[in-house]
């Protein structure tokens, strides 16, 4: 069974983590199932960039990003050549090393003004 090694993240996973991953399941779902509360404002519908991760090792083993994901990634904070939306990146049979960026673009979390009644 492949593992996902999560590099330390100050808020979500201060010590880092090594977790078992089921092939065919997204990185996001795997992290959430293992108590790493990665942001996913659109409920994993590929409609935002809050679950953006950088795949430091094992990138080539992931499914190919579709155009919609690529378009959204252009808006992600800290975009790198091996960036993926974790809700769309499906684990295969190879270990992965992922970094959760320090920041994300999450309008709900950033306190958008509430509409007036």
N, C-alpha and C positions, 0 to 999 in steps of 0.2 A: 504494500500500500504506500503511495507517495506521501510525502510530508510537505507541509507548508511551513517554512521558517519565516517568522515575522520578526523583522528587525525592531529594536526598541523604539517606542513612540511614547513621548512624555505623558500623554493623557490616556491613551487607549491600551497600551501594553508596555509599561515602563521597563520591564525586564526582558522584553522580547518573548517569543514563544516558538515551540516546535509542536505542530499538531498534525495528526493523521488526517488525510484527505481522501475522500472517495472520488475515484475517476467519474467524470460525467456531471459533477456538481460544481457550481461556480465558486470562485475564490470568496466572494462576498458571503454566500450562504455558509460556506465552511467556517469562515471567521465568526460569523454570528452564532453558529451552533456551538462554538468553543469559547463563548463569552468574551470575544473581542468585538466590541460594539462599534464597528466601523459605520460611519454615516451612510445612509441610503435614503435620502429624502424622497425619492420617487418610488420607493418600495420595489426597487430592482427592475424597473420598467424601461431602462435605457432612455431616461428623459432628463437626467441631470448629470452632474460630474462629482457629486459628493463622495462616491465610493472609489474615486481614482486611487490607483496604486501604481508603484513602479516595480516592475518585475526584474530584480537584479540577477537572478539565475533561473533558468528553465523557460525563458520567454518563448523559445522556438517550439516548445511542446504544446503550447496553448492553441486553441482554435483561432482561426484568422478573424481579426476584427472586421465587422461589417461597416458599410459606409456611414450609417447613422452613429455608430460608436465613434468612428474617426472624426466626424463633424463635431460631436460633443467634446471630444478630447481636446480639440483646439481651444476650448474655453476653460480647461482645467488649470488650476494654479500649479505651477512647478512642472509643467509638461516636459517629458523627456522622451527620447526615441523608444524606450521600452515601457511606456505608460500604457495602462489599460484601465477600463472601467471594470472593477472587480465583479460586478453583477453580470458581466458579459463574458468574462474570461473563464473558460471551463477547464477544470483540472483534467489532465490526461494521466499518463503513467510515470511521469518524471517529477522528482522533487522540485520545489519552487522556493526561491527566497524573495520575499516581497517587503517593500518599504511603503508604509502609509505616510504620505506627505504631512508635514506639520500643519498645513492649512488646507481648507477646502472652500469652495464657493457655495455657501449654503445660506440663501436669503432668509429662510425661516429662522435659522440659528442666529443670524446676524441682527435680528430684531427689525424686520421690515415693519413699517407703520401699519397698524391695524386699520381696516376700512371703518369709516364712521357710519353708524346706523342710519 
